């Protein structure tokens, strides 16, 4: 009986020590998950903003293409140039935004 009580006490002491030693690891894991949630939230917001920007840009392009498709003569050439210029502008703008976003991520 005394031996069983000693074994139980030793087992309880080992379990308690293991739990105490594991606490910092559990705290680190919790902190890491919190950071991941924060990171995901930031990316989710940026994604939503980017999608809204693209929707606006698509509307601008659709308008320009519609004007291009109905234009004739010299106005057609000017409309084609307007579409090409807008595509380049949007491409460069998106590239600058992505570069800025990745630069911020590296900090």
C-alpha positions in Angstrom: 0.0 0.0 0.0 2.8 2.4 1.0 4.6 1.5 -2.3 1.5 2.3 -4.4 1.1 5.7 -2.7 4.8 6.5 -3.4 4.4 5.5 -7.0 1.3 7.7 -7.3 3.1 10.6 -5.7 6.1 10.2 -8.0 3.9 10.0 -11.0 2.0 13.1 -9.9 5.2 15.0 -9.3 6.5 14.0 -12.7 3.3 15.1 -14.4 3.3 18.4 -12.6 6.9 19.0 -13.6 6.2 18.2 -17.2 3.2 20.5 -17.2 5.3 23.4 -15.7 8.1 22.8 -18.3 5.6 22.7 -21.2 3.9 26.0 -20.3 6.5 28.2 -22.1 6.1 26.1 -25.2 2.3 26.4 -25.1 2.6 30.1 -24.6 4.9 30.4 -27.6 2.4 28.4 -29.7 -0.4 30.6 -28.6 1.6 33.7 -29.4 2.5 32.3 -32.9 -1.2 31.6 -33.7 -2.1 35.2 -32.6 0.6 36.5 -34.9 -0.7 34.3 -37.8 -4.3 35.6 -37.2 -3.1 39.2 -37.3 -1.1 38.5 -40.4 -4.1 36.8 -42.1 -6.3 39.8 -41.2 -3.9 42.2 -42.7 -3.6 40.2 -45.9 -7.4 39.8 -46.1 -7.9 43.5 -45.9 -5.3 44.2 -48.5 -6.9 41.5 -50.8 -10.3 43.1 -50.4 -8.9 46.5 -51.2 -7.1 45.1 -54.2 -10.3 43.4 -55.5 -12.2 46.7 -55.2 -9.5 48.6 -57.0 -9.6 46.0 -59.8 -13.4 46.3 -60.1 -13.0 50.1 -60.5 -10.2 49.6 -63.1 -12.2 47.0 -65.0 -15.1 49.5 -65.3 -12.7 52.2 -66.6 -11.3 49.8 -69.2 -14.8 48.6 -70.3 -15.8 52.2 -70.9 -12.6 52.9 -72.9 -13.0 49.7 -74.9 -16.6 50.5 -75.6 -15.6 54.0 -76.9 -12.9 52.4 -79.0 -15.2 49.9 -80.5 -17.7 52.6 -81.6 -15.1 55.2 -82.7 -14.3 55.7 -86.4 -11.4 57.3 -88.3 -8.9 59.4 -86.3 -11.1 59.0 -83.2 -10.6 55.2 -83.4 -6.8 55.7 -83.4 -7.0 58.0 -80.4 -9.3 55.5 -78.6 -6.9 52.6 -79.2 -4.1 54.8 -77.8 -6.3 55.6 -74.8 -6.9 51.9 -74.1 -3.2 51.0 -74.5 -2.1 53.9 -72.3 -4.6 53.0 -69.6 -3.4 49.3 -69.6 0.2 50.4 -69.2 -0.8 52.9 -66.4 -2.7 50.2 -64.5 0.1 47.6 -65.0 2.7 50.0 -63.6 0.5 51.0 -60.8 -0.2 47.4 -59.8 3.5 46.6 -59.9 4.3 49.6 -57.7 1.6 48.5 -55.2 2.9 44.9 -55.1 6.5 46.1 -54.7 5.5 48.4 -51.8 3.4 45.6 -50.2 6.3 43.1 -50.3 8.8 45.8 -49.1 6.5 46.4 -46.1 6.3 42.7 -45.4 10.1 42.4 -45.3 10.3 45.0 -42.6 
